[in-house]
Amino acid sequence: MEFSKAILFMKVLLSAREIPFEAMVTKRTGEKKYILKETVRVYGDTKARHLEIKTDPDTRFLMAQEMAPSIAAISADTELIWEVSPNELYAWIYEKYFAEHK
């Protein structure tokens, strides 16, 4: 296998508050995949009518990636495993470092 064609992912243990929204995560002791969300939309009888629920700074949503998705609210301090490519992790570290040191 050529390295350039390989898709590599790393598993990084971080608190939920440090992981970008929309990232694929798992719980520390599990295999089930979730998407980390800031906002959840609940639709009514038409797509035009919906309720948008946004987390506060100390909360995150986990949306299970299953046939019947489930949503759970967790503390932003909960440690999760972020499945991330090396390039995406590098970009995240670079952005975080320069954002904090401007």
C-alpha angles and dihedrals in degrees: 000000000000115000092224091059096044118105107218126188129186127207112225123185111220140145112268091246090064097049117088118249115260091031121138110246142167130204115259094256101031145075099210112115123229137179114230108230137189096188134031124195121208112197125213129203091310132032088240090064115064143139118230117207117194125191124238118238092270097050137066133185123232114204113196116227099226139116089268103034119214128199127212131181115225137179114268086233093063111117114236135175112245114207103211140160117243091245093052091047091050091050090048093050092046093050093044093049095049094041090056095044102047 
